Amino acid sequence: MLNIPEDLPSRRQRVYYCLSILLYSEVGFGAFKEVPWFHFEFYQQFQALRYAVEEINRSSELLPNHTLGFYAYDGCCVLRSELWGTLWMLTGLSQAIPNYCCQEIPPLVAIIGHSLSSHSILLAHILGLYKFPQISYYSTSSLLNDRIQFPSFFRTVPSDVFQSRGLAQLVVYFNWTWVGLLAVNDEYGNEATELIKQEIIKEGACIAYTIHISSNLVYKNLPSTVKIIKESSANVIIVFSVDTYLIPLLEEMLKQNITGKTLVASEAWSISTDLSVGKYSSILSGSIGFAFHSSEIQGFKDYLNSINLMTTPGIPWLQRLWEEIFGCRLSSMTNLTVKISNVDQPCTRDENLELVQNSYNDVSSLRSSYNIYTAVYVIAKALDDFSHCQPLDGPLTGGKCSDLRNIKPWQLLKYFYKVKVKMDNKRMVYFDKNGNPPAVYDIVNWQPRADGTMKQVKVGSYDVQYESGEIFSINTSLIWWATVNQKTPLSVCSESCPVGFKKVIKRGEPLCCFQCIPCAQGEISNQTDSFECWSCPWDTWPNNKRDRCFPKPTEFLSYNDPLGITMAATSSFSSVVPVFIFQLFIQYKSTPIVRANNFHVSCILLVSLSLCFLCALAFIGYPQPEKCLLRQAAFGLVFALCVSCILAKTIIVVFAFKATKPGSNLKKWTTPYVPYMIIVICTLIQFILCIFWLSVSPPFPQYNIEAKPGIIVVECNENSPFAFWCMLGYLGFLASVSFTVAFLARRLPDNFNEAKLITFSTLAFLSVWVYFIPASLSAQGTYTVSMEVFAILISSWALVACMFFPKCFIILFKPNMNSKENLMGKNINRKIMVKKDLSNVQSVLTFQYILLRFHDVEKELESR
């Protein structure tokens, strides 16, 4: 116990107020495996308390005319001792008696401590009954947020809720989606485990395993625990524990030679000096974690180095510090402390602390000491606010104020909730409704030193008060990783899915264990680890990686394509052939072979054939609305005209032969007007059908995105497939009738009828279009148009070749056969010799005469 120093500066109307601090082995001795040691950094925390009290007592702005004092108690991390010490300070007696206090002056107004959450929870239950303000500088358990159970508990460190949220963001920041969780089996570890699980799952990561290590240093299950860590595919382990409980685990990890694991540290061990030794560098190098925010205390280093063995409170602790630092023995310490092994050299008491550097006077990163320093200022500011109480705003009934001389601890609670202290580092300290300060953490990275030990380097921060709004920030260039080429460690259950793929969760596995499946045709994913693929707009198509949509290329039977050029050239050339034959027929118009084959109908047929070739051009080129509207109708009309001419020629041949028989009624149909009537009627039917089609359901251009993946086929939609097939079926009907009639008349005299030629031509015509039907139904895109153009050209060539090439051959190369005598005599004699039938001879002569008369009558009509 430390009494209030008697030499504190006197002030007018001075009143002493007492602060109590509970330190878990912070000041005195601790033991592990019966080896005593003294914590330099914990003694520094005690000096931070002294320094803050003395600063406030010297201040003229904070608590003027009042002096602060303190008690300090070392509980040695023993819960029973902590409880006894708390009751001792509450009662003021060496024998702790609950609900009794004989201490009158100075009044005890607040308690600072404990550091362990489990101990703070027990003390908070007791202090809450008395409404004693309690401020912890290291307890982070979220259980202490419960204001019903702990109405008087406050702390100058953030709750584990903030740490868990920040660590989860840290894990996700480095793309660690598969992590292990290791925690000490106490209130701190259990509560932190639940919080971090919730936050990690919320951030989209998964927990590979959860292991609770015993707070009992003799832990028999360590080998099996470490084996789980070794065999797991999780290369990152989040550890919630104090450094003391980690030592046995690290020893076992060294035995099993575990490497390649990266530890994420909670604030309880992230800056531990006991673990920073070179022995554990193979395991802990590259570790990263959260530490309480560090700050500077002006003049604190000089204050630490200026302590005096005779006048500094807590002389036994200071003497122990002195022996540890300088490796000597104070004669007065013989019965007070454990004798340092192999040290017999006496201390001169003139040793200078400025000449040594250790964790006691290292103020480069004050964390716990600064939290204690802040706690003292918070209490002082609450007392100062209490001293400036205004009527109707006081803590007593009716808003009355109280005097500091008669202050009761419960009267301060109201001012703790309202307190705001601006520290030297420009940060504002206050408490929220749960007694928590604004959360701020330093992100530290364990990096090796040249001597093999490790240092903790600040690489980022987690600050809810950050002005720019970036609560989480980290400088990756400062991080040292214990991996090849200093690359960020990888800790995933399944490799990340690249763009163009989507994740499919494996059945019975966590969300982080998945397989990557390529996006379907027409879909993309432009994010890694995407759960869904998105369809591209109708006019776009994915690239090869399926991560972006590009405009689809358009396709149609173009004049620039080789196929389009070939068909256009063929169509143009082919259209000239009927014109050439037409000129040849005009030139040899008076010859028997031209006259005997119905010259005018042949001319109409040749013109229609030329138009048939040319109508193929309407199917080549960009499908414009006008072209789509007329091309099928034009095709249907010119082919109807062409087939009608063939049908007329066929029927006239049959009529002429049948009319020669005695008593035939077909003589009246052997006039020159009959073929024209047949042509007009047959063509008119097709014309009416096309007009009805274009009026009711006209064709139109469309963009077909289903014909070919990734290509927009610009084509003409016939709009009414029924009308199209009716038009085509009508042509087939005309051709079928022509073929049937010509086939029946194929045995008529060879030289004077075209029955055989018509039979072959219509057979070829029908064959082409019968083949076109299944081919067009199976083809897609431009191939459908190409098939129709091909059918048009081939069927037209079939008619030209079969109908006119034999006659042109006779006209050009066999002129001796193009005579009336040859046509009439030679074949007549042959027929007579074969058939021996005079009546047939007469019929043949009459038939020949009728055919020739057709042309004579036509000639007379033209001359008129």
GIGI-V26616 format. One record per residue. N is the residue number from 0. RES is the residue in three letters. OMEGA is omega in whole degrees, -180 to 180 (NA if undefined). NEAR is the number of other C-alpha atoms within 12 Angstrom. Layout:
# GIGI-V26616
[[N,RES,OMEGA,NEAR] [N,RES,OMEGA,NEAR]]
This chain:
# GIGI-V26616
[[0,MET,178,25] [1,LEU,177,24] [2,ASN,178,25] [3,ILE,-180,27] [4,PRO,-178,22] [5,GLU,-176,14] [6,ASP,176,14] [7,LEU,-177,21] [8,PRO,-178,21] [9,SER,177,18] [10,ARG,178,19] [11,ARG,-178,11] [12,GLN,-178,13] [13,ARG,176,20] [14,VAL,-180,28] [15,TYR,175,35] [16,TYR,-171,37] [17,CYS,172,37] [18,LEU,180,43] [19,SER,178,46] [20,ILE,176,44] [21,LEU,-177,49] [22,LEU,179,46] [23,TYR,-177,40] [24,SER,-174,34] [25,GLU,-173,36] [26,VAL,-172,39] [27,GLY,-170,37] [28,PHE,169,32] [29,GLY,-178,26] [30,ALA,172,18] [31,PHE,-176,17] [32,LYS,175,12] [33,GLU,177,9] [34,VAL,-177,13] [35,PRO,173,19] [36,TRP,-179,28] [37,PHE,-177,34] [38,HIS,180,32] [39,PHE,-176,34] [40,GLU,179,33] [41,PHE,176,38] [42,TYR,175,39] [43,GLN,179,39] [44,GLN,177,45] [45,PHE,179,45] [46,GLN,176,40] [47,ALA,175,39] [48,LEU,179,44] [49,ARG,-176,37] [50,TYR,-180,36] [51,ALA,179,37] [52,VAL,-179,38] [53,GLU,177,29] [54,GLU,-179,29] [55,ILE,179,31] [56,ASN,177,30] [57,ARG,-175,21] [58,SER,176,22] [59,SER,-178,14] [60,GLU,-177,15] [61,LEU,-179,30] [62,LEU,176,33] [63,PRO,179,26] [64,ASN,176,24] [65,HIS,-178,33] [66,THR,177,39] [67,LEU,172,46] [68,GLY,-177,42] [69,PHE,166,39] [70,TYR,174,38] [71,ALA,-178,39] [72,TYR,180,36] [73,ASP,-179,37] [74,GLY,178,31] [75,CYS,177,29] [76,CYS,177,30] [77,VAL,-173,22] [78,LEU,-180,26] [79,ARG,179,17] [80,SER,178,23] [81,GLU,-179,35] [82,LEU,180,33] [83,TRP,179,27] [84,GLY,179,36] [85,THR,179,46] [86,LEU,178,31] [87,TRP,-179,30] [88,MET,179,42] [89,LEU,-175,39] [90,THR,-177,23] [91,GLY,-179,29] [92,LEU,175,21] [93,SER,175,17] [94,GLN,-176,17] [95,ALA,178,21] [96,ILE,-179,19] [97,PRO,177,21] [98,ASN,178,16] [99,TYR,180,17] [100,CYS,177,21] [101,CYS,-178,20] [102,GLN,-178,18] [103,GLU,-177,21] [104,ILE,-6,19] [105,PRO,179,30] [106,PRO,177,32] [107,LEU,-172,42] [108,VAL,-178,46] [109,ALA,180,48] [110,ILE,176,47] [111,ILE,178,49] [112,GLY,0,54] [113,HIS,178,48] [114,SER,179,42] [115,LEU,-179,36] [116,SER,-179,40] [117,SER,178,34] [118,HIS,179,35] [119,SER,179,44] [120,ILE,179,38] [121,LEU,-179,29] [122,LEU,-179,42] [123,ALA,176,42] [124,HIS,-178,28] [125,ILE,-177,28] [126,LEU,178,36] [127,GLY,178,30] [128,LEU,-180,23] [129,TYR,-177,32] [130,LYS,176,31] [131,PHE,175,38] [132,PRO,180,43] [133,GLN,179,49] [134,ILE,177,50] [135,SER,180,49] [136,TYR,-176,43] [137,TYR,-178,43] [138,SER,-173,44] [139,THR,-175,47] [140,SER,179,44] [141,SER,177,37] [142,LEU,-179,33] [143,LEU,175,42] [144,ASN,-177,31] [145,ASP,-176,22] [146,ARG,178,22] [147,ILE,180,17] [148,GLN,-174,21] [149,PHE,-174,33] [150,PRO,-176,31] [151,SER,-177,45] [152,PHE,175,52] [153,PHE,178,51] [154,ARG,178,50] [155,THR,174,45] [156,VAL,180,45] [157,PRO,176,42] [158,SER,177,41] [159,ASP,177,44] [160,VAL,179,30] [161,PHE,180,34] [162,GLN,-180,46] [163,SER,178,43] [164,ARG,180,35] [165,GLY,178,41] [166,LEU,177,46] [167,ALA,177,43] [168,GLN,178,32] [169,LEU,179,40] [170,VAL,-179,45] [171,VAL,-179,27] [172,TYR,-180,21] [173,PHE,177,26] [174,ASN,175,30] [175,TRP,-176,39] [176,THR,-176,40] [177,TRP,-171,41] [178,VAL,172,44] [179,GLY,-178,42] [180,LEU,-177,44] [181,LEU,-177,39] [182,ALA,177,40] [183,VAL,-175,35] [184,ASN,173,27] [185,ASP,-177,25] [186,GLU,-179,30] [187,TYR,-177,39] [188,GLY,-178,39] [189,ASN,180,31] [190,GLU,179,31] [191,ALA,179,42] [192,THR,-180,40] [193,GLU,-179,28] [194,LEU,-177,30] [195,ILE,176,41] [196,LYS,-180,33] [197,GLN,-177,21] [198,GLU,-179,28] [199,ILE,178,37] [200,ILE,178,26] [201,LYS,180,20] [202,GLU,175,27] [203,GLY,177,26] [204,ALA,-176,36] [205,CYS,178,37] [206,ILE,179,41] [207,ALA,179,34] [208,TYR,176,28] [209,THR,-179,31] [210,ILE,175,31] [211,HIS,178,34] [212,ILE,-176,36] [213,SER,174,28] [214,SER,174,28] [215,ASN,-175,20] [216,LEU,176,22] [217,VAL,-171,17] [218,TYR,-172,23] [219,LYS,-176,16] [220,ASN,-178,19] [221,LEU,-179,30] [222,PRO,180,23] [223,SER,177,18] [224,THR,-180,29] [225,VAL,177,34] [226,LYS,176,21] [227,ILE,179,25] [228,ILE,-177,36] [229,LYS,-175,27] [230,GLU,-178,19] [231,SER,176,26] [232,SER,177,27] [233,ALA,-178,34] [234,ASN,179,38] [235,VAL,-178,45] [236,ILE,175,43] [237,ILE,-173,47] [238,VAL,173,45] [239,PHE,-180,47] [240,SER,169,40] [241,VAL,-174,36] [242,ASP,-177,27] [243,THR,-177,29] [244,TYR,-180,33] [245,LEU,-175,39] [246,ILE,178,33] [247,PRO,179,30] [248,LEU,180,41] [249,LEU,178,34] [250,GLU,180,26] [251,GLU,177,25] [252,MET,176,30] [253,LEU,179,23] [254,LYS,-178,20] [255,GLN,174,21] [256,ASN,179,19] [257,ILE,177,27] [258,THR,177,26] [259,GLY,177,31] [260,LYS,178,37] [261,THR,-179,40] [262,LEU,175,44] [263,VAL,-169,45] [264,ALA,168,45] [265,SER,-176,47] [266,GLU,-175,43] [267,ALA,-180,40] [268,TRP,-174,36] [269,SER,179,42] [270,ILE,-177,41] [271,SER,175,36] [272,THR,180,27] [273,ASP,-179,29] [274,LEU,-176,34] [275,SER,-179,32] [276,VAL,-177,27] [277,GLY,-178,22] [278,LYS,-175,22] [279,TYR,-175,34] [280,SER,-179,34] [281,SER,-179,33] [282,ILE,-170,41] [283,LEU,178,47] [284,SER,-178,40] [285,GLY,178,41] [286,SER,-180,45] [287,ILE,-178,47] [288,GLY,-178,47] [289,PHE,174,51] [290,ALA,177,44] [291,PHE,-177,42] [292,HIS,179,36] [293,SER,178,31] [294,SER,-179,27] [295,GLU,171,25] [296,ILE,-175,31] [297,GLN,176,21] [298,GLY,-175,17] [299,PHE,-179,31] [300,LYS,178,27] [301,ASP,179,19] [302,TYR,179,27] [303,LEU,-177,36] [304,ASN,-176,27] [305,SER,-177,23] [306,ILE,-176,33] [307,ASN,-177,22] [308,LEU,-173,28] [309,MET,-171,16] [310,THR,-179,15] [311,THR,178,26] [312,PRO,-179,30] [313,GLY,-175,30] [314,ILE,180,26] [315,PRO,179,30] [316,TRP,-179,38] [317,LEU,179,39] [318,GLN,177,37] [319,ARG,176,37] [320,LEU,-177,39] [321,TRP,-180,35] [322,GLU,-179,36] [323,GLU,-176,31] [324,ILE,-172,28] [325,PHE,176,28] [326,GLY,179,23] [327,CYS,-178,27] [328,ARG,175,30] [329,LEU,-177,33] [330,SER,-178,19] [331,SER,-175,19] [332,MET,-174,24] [333,THR,-176,18] [334,ASN,-174,12] [335,LEU,-174,19] [336,THR,176,27] [337,VAL,-177,26] [338,LYS,180,25] [339,ILE,-176,27] [340,SER,174,15] [341,ASN,177,9] [342,VAL,179,16] [343,ASP,-178,16] [344,GLN,180,16] [345,PRO,177,20] [346,CYS,179,24] [347,THR,-176,16] [348,ARG,175,21] [349,ASP,180,18] [350,GLU,-176,22] [351,ASN,180,20] [352,LEU,-180,29] [353,GLU,-177,20] [354,LEU,180,13] [355,VAL,179,18] [356,GLN,178,18] [357,ASN,-176,23] [358,SER,178,29] [359,TYR,-176,39] [360,ASN,175,33] [361,ASP,-178,29] [362,VAL,-178,29] [363,SER,180,23] [364,SER,-180,28] [365,LEU,-180,32] [366,ARG,180,37] [367,SER,179,42] [368,SER,180,45] [369,TYR,177,38] [370,ASN,176,40] [371,ILE,178,43] [372,TYR,179,43] [373,THR,-180,44] [374,ALA,178,45] [375,VAL,-179,49] [376,TYR,177,43] [377,VAL,179,47] [378,ILE,-180,51] [379,ALA,-180,40] [380,LYS,176,33] [381,ALA,176,35] [382,LEU,179,44] [383,ASP,177,33] [384,ASP,178,34] [385,PHE,-179,38] [386,SER,179,29] [387,HIS,-179,21] [388,CYS,177,24] [389,GLN,178,17] [390,PRO,-177,16] [391,LEU,179,13] [392,ASP,-177,20] [393,GLY,-177,24] [394,PRO,-177,28] [395,LEU,-180,22] [396,THR,-179,12] [397,GLY,179,12] [398,GLY,-179,15] [399,LYS,-180,16] [400,CYS,179,26] [401,SER,180,28] [402,ASP,179,22] [403,LEU,-179,32] [404,ARG,-178,24] [405,ASN,-175,22] [406,ILE,172,30] [407,LYS,-175,27] [408,PRO,-177,36] [409,TRP,180,28] [410,GLN,-178,35] [411,LEU,-173,39] [412,LEU,180,38] [413,LYS,-177,29] [414,TYR,174,32] [415,PHE,-180,45] [416,TYR,-177,31] [417,LYS,-173,24] [418,VAL,174,30] [419,LYS,-177,27] [420,VAL,176,31] [421,LYS,-176,15] [422,MET,-179,24] [423,ASP,180,17] [424,ASN,177,16] [425,LYS,177,11] [426,ARG,178,23] [427,MET,179,23] [428,VAL,176,38] [429,TYR,-178,34] [430,PHE,174,33] [431,ASP,-176,23] [432,LYS,179,25] [433,ASN,180,28] [434,GLY,-179,38] [435,ASN,175,37] [436,PRO,173,41] [437,PRO,-174,30] [438,ALA,173,38] [439,VAL,180,37] [440,TYR,167,41] [441,ASP,174,39] [442,ILE,-174,40] [443,VAL,-180,42] [444,ASN,-179,39] [445,TRP,-177,44] [446,GLN,-177,34] [447,PRO,173,28] [448,ARG,180,18] [449,ALA,-178,11] [450,ASP,178,13] [451,GLY,177,18] [452,THR,-177,24] [453,MET,175,32] [454,LYS,179,31] [455,GLN,-176,37] [456,VAL,178,34] [457,LYS,-178,33] [458,VAL,-180,29] [459,GLY,-178,30] [460,SER,173,35] [461,TYR,-170,36] [462,ASP,-180,31] [463,VAL,179,24] [464,GLN,-175,21] [465,TYR,-171,18] [466,GLU,-177,10] [467,SER,-180,10] [468,GLY,178,11] [469,GLU,-177,14] [470,ILE,-176,24] [471,PHE,178,33] [472,SER,-178,24] [473,ILE,178,29] [474,ASN,-175,18] [475,THR,-179,23] [476,SER,179,15] [477,LEU,-174,20] [478,ILE,174,30] [479,TRP,179,32] [480,TRP,179,29] [481,ALA,-180,29] [482,THR,179,21] [483,VAL,179,12] [484,ASN,176,9] [485,GLN,179,17] [486,LYS,178,15] [487,THR,180,27] [488,PRO,179,32] [489,LEU,179,30] [490,SER,-179,33] [491,VAL,174,33] [492,CYS,177,31] [493,SER,179,29] [494,GLU,-178,22] [495,SER,177,29] [496,CYS,179,29] [497,PRO,175,25] [498,VAL,-177,30] [499,GLY,179,35] [500,PHE,173,33] [501,LYS,-178,30] [502,LYS,173,29] [503,VAL,-175,25] [504,ILE,176,22] [505,LYS,-177,16] [506,ARG,178,11] [507,GLY,-178,9] [508,GLU,175,16] [509,PRO,-178,23] [510,LEU,-177,28] [511,CYS,177,36] [512,CYS,-171,30] [513,PHE,173,28] [514,GLN,-177,25] [515,CYS,-179,27] [516,ILE,180,25] [517,PRO,177,28] [518,CYS,-180,32] [519,ALA,-179,22] [520,GLN,180,25] [521,GLY,-179,34] [522,GLU,179,32] [523,ILE,165,35] [524,SER,-177,35] [525,ASN,177,27] [526,GLN,175,22] [527,THR,179,22] [528,ASP,179,32] [529,SER,178,27] [530,PHE,-177,28] [531,GLU,170,25] [532,CYS,-176,30] [533,TRP,179,27] [534,SER,176,23] [535,CYS,172,28] [536,PRO,-171,19] [537,TRP,-177,22] [538,ASP,178,24] [539,THR,-176,24] [540,TRP,-179,32] [541,PRO,171,33] [542,ASN,-176,24] [543,ASN,179,20] [544,LYS,-179,23] [545,ARG,175,32] [546,ASP,178,30] [547,ARG,178,25] [548,CYS,178,26] [549,PHE,177,22] [550,PRO,179,19] [551,LYS,173,26] [552,PRO,178,21] [553,THR,-178,27] [554,GLU,172,32] [555,PHE,-179,35] [556,LEU,-172,35] [557,SER,174,28] [558,TYR,179,21] [559,ASN,179,17] [560,ASP,178,18] [561,PRO,-180,14] [562,LEU,179,23] [563,GLY,179,30] [564,ILE,-179,19] [565,THR,-178,24] [566,MET,179,36] [567,ALA,179,31] [568,ALA,178,22] [569,THR,-180,25] [570,SER,-179,34] [571,SER,179,24] [572,PHE,-177,21] [573,SER,-179,34] [574,SER,180,31] [575,VAL,-177,25] [576,VAL,176,31] [577,PRO,177,36] [578,VAL,178,28] [579,PHE,179,23] [580,ILE,178,36] [581,PHE,177,32] [582,GLN,179,20] [583,LEU,178,27] [584,PHE,177,34] [585,ILE,-179,20] [586,GLN,-179,17] [587,TYR,-177,24] [588,LYS,-175,26] [589,SER,-179,23] [590,THR,-176,29] [591,PRO,-175,34] [592,ILE,177,41] [593,VAL,-179,40] [594,ARG,-176,37] [595,ALA,-176,40] [596,ASN,175,41] [597,ASN,-171,45] [598,PHE,-174,38] [599,HIS,177,31] [600,VAL,177,39] [601,SER,179,44] [602,CYS,177,31] [603,ILE,180,32] [604,LEU,180,39] [605,LEU,178,41] [606,VAL,179,30] [607,SER,177,38] [608,LEU,176,47] [609,SER,177,37] [610,LEU,177,34] [611,CYS,178,45] [612,PHE,-177,43] [613,LEU,-178,35] [614,CYS,176,36] [615,ALA,180,44] [616,LEU,180,40] [617,ALA,-180,38] [618,PHE,-180,44] [619,ILE,-179,41] [620,GLY,-177,30] [621,TYR,-178,29] [622,PRO,176,33] [623,GLN,-177,23] [624,PRO,-179,21] [625,GLU,-180,20] [626,LYS,178,28] [627,CYS,-177,30] [628,LEU,-168,29] [629,LEU,-168,28] [630,ARG,180,37] [631,GLN,178,46] [632,ALA,178,38] [633,ALA,178,33] [634,PHE,-179,40] [635,GLY,-178,42] [636,LEU,-177,35] [637,VAL,177,38] [638,PHE,174,48] [639,ALA,176,43] [640,LEU,-178,43] [641,CYS,-178,45] [642,VAL,177,49] [643,SER,177,44] [644,CYS,179,44] [645,ILE,179,53] [646,LEU,180,45] [647,ALA,179,47] [648,LYS,-179,45] [649,THR,-178,46] [650,ILE,180,39] [651,ILE,179,44] [652,VAL,-180,46] [653,VAL,-180,37] [654,PHE,-178,32] [655,ALA,-179,43] [656,PHE,-179,36] [657,LYS,-178,27] [658,ALA,-179,28] [659,THR,-179,30] [660,LYS,-179,22] [661,PRO,176,15] [662,GLY,180,10] [663,SER,178,15] [664,ASN,-177,14] [665,LEU,-179,21] [666,LYS,-178,23] [667,LYS,179,17] [668,TRP,-180,27] [669,THR,177,33] [670,THR,-180,25] [671,PRO,-176,33] [672,TYR,-176,22] [673,VAL,-179,28] [674,PRO,-180,35] [675,TYR,177,30] [676,MET,179,23] [677,ILE,-179,30] [678,ILE,-177,36] [679,VAL,-177,26] [680,ILE,-178,21] [681,CYS,180,33] [682,THR,-179,33] [683,LEU,178,22] [684,ILE,178,24] [685,GLN,180,38] [686,PHE,180,27] [687,ILE,179,23] [688,LEU,-180,31] [689,CYS,179,37] [690,ILE,178,24] [691,PHE,179,19] [692,TRP,-177,28] [693,LEU,-179,27] [694,SER,-175,17] [695,VAL,-175,14] [696,SER,-174,20] [697,PRO,174,28] [698,PRO,-179,31] [699,PHE,177,24] [700,PRO,179,24] [701,GLN,175,25] [702,TYR,-178,27] [703,ASN,-179,26] [704,ILE,-178,27] [705,GLU,-177,21] [706,ALA,-179,23] [707,LYS,179,24] [708,PRO,176,26] [709,GLY,-178,29] [710,ILE,173,27] [711,ILE,179,27] [712,VAL,177,32] [713,VAL,-174,37] [714,GLU,176,38] [715,CYS,175,36] [716,ASN,-177,28] [717,GLU,175,31] [718,ASN,179,23] [719,SER,177,22] [720,PRO,179,19] [721,PHE,180,15] [722,ALA,-180,28] [723,PHE,-179,29] [724,TRP,173,26] [725,CYS,178,23] [726,MET,-179,35] [727,LEU,178,32] [728,GLY,177,24] [729,TYR,176,32] [730,LEU,178,38] [731,GLY,178,34] [732,PHE,179,26] [733,LEU,-179,37] [734,ALA,-180,42] [735,SER,177,31] [736,VAL,179,27] [737,SER,-180,41] [738,PHE,-178,36] [739,THR,-179,28] [740,VAL,-179,31] [741,ALA,179,34] [742,PHE,178,27] [743,LEU,-177,20] [744,ALA,-174,30] [745,ARG,-177,26] [746,ARG,174,21] [747,LEU,-178,31] [748,PRO,-171,33] [749,ASP,-169,25] [750,ASN,-171,37] [751,PHE,176,43] [752,ASN,-176,39] [753,GLU,-173,44] [754,ALA,-179,38] [755,LYS,180,30] [756,LEU,179,36] [757,ILE,179,43] [758,THR,-180,34] [759,PHE,-177,30] [760,SER,179,38] [761,THR,176,45] [762,LEU,177,30] [763,ALA,180,29] [764,PHE,-179,39] [765,LEU,-180,36] [766,SER,-179,22] [767,VAL,-175,30] [768,TRP,173,35] [769,VAL,176,25] [770,TYR,-177,20] [771,PHE,-174,29] [772,ILE,178,22] [773,PRO,-179,15] [774,ALA,-180,20] [775,SER,180,24] [776,LEU,-179,18] [777,SER,-178,15] [778,ALA,179,18] [779,GLN,175,27] [780,GLY,-177,31] [781,THR,-180,34] [782,TYR,176,29] [783,THR,178,29] [784,VAL,-180,42] [785,SER,179,35] [786,MET,-180,33] [787,GLU,177,38] [788,VAL,178,38] [789,PHE,179,34] [790,ALA,179,35] [791,ILE,-177,41] [792,LEU,-177,40] [793,ILE,-180,32] [794,SER,178,39] [795,SER,178,45] [796,TRP,178,33] [797,ALA,179,31] [798,LEU,-180,42] [799,VAL,-175,43] [800,ALA,-175,29] [801,CYS,-176,28] [802,MET,-167,39] [803,PHE,-178,38] [804,PHE,177,25] [805,PRO,-180,25] [806,LYS,179,35] [807,CYS,179,29] [808,PHE,179,20] [809,ILE,-178,24] [810,ILE,-173,27] [811,LEU,-172,20] [812,PHE,178,13] [813,LYS,-177,15] [814,PRO,180,19] [815,ASN,178,17] [816,MET,-178,25] [817,ASN,179,29] [818,SER,-177,24] [819,LYS,-179,25] [820,GLU,-179,18] [821,ASN,-179,20] [822,LEU,-175,32] [823,MET,-171,30] [824,GLY,-173,21] [825,LYS,-176,18] [826,ASN,179,25] [827,ILE,-179,32] [828,ASN,-179,23] [829,ARG,-180,20] [830,LYS,179,26] [831,ILE,-179,21] [832,MET,-176,14] [833,VAL,-170,13] [834,LYS,179,15] [835,LYS,-175,14] [836,ASP,-176,16] [837,LEU,-179,16] [838,SER,177,16] [839,ASN,178,25] [840,VAL,179,26] [841,GLN,180,21] [842,SER,179,25] [843,VAL,180,36] [844,LEU,-180,28] [845,THR,-180,26] [846,PHE,178,34] [847,GLN,-178,37] [848,TYR,-179,27] [849,ILE,180,34] [850,LEU,179,39] [851,LEU,-180,33] [852,ARG,176,23] [853,PHE,-178,32] [854,HIS,178,31] [855,ASP,180,23] [856,VAL,179,23] [857,GLU,180,21] [858,LYS,179,19] [859,GLU,179,12] [860,LEU,179,12] [861,GLU,-180,11] [862,SER,177,8] [863,ARG,NA,7]]
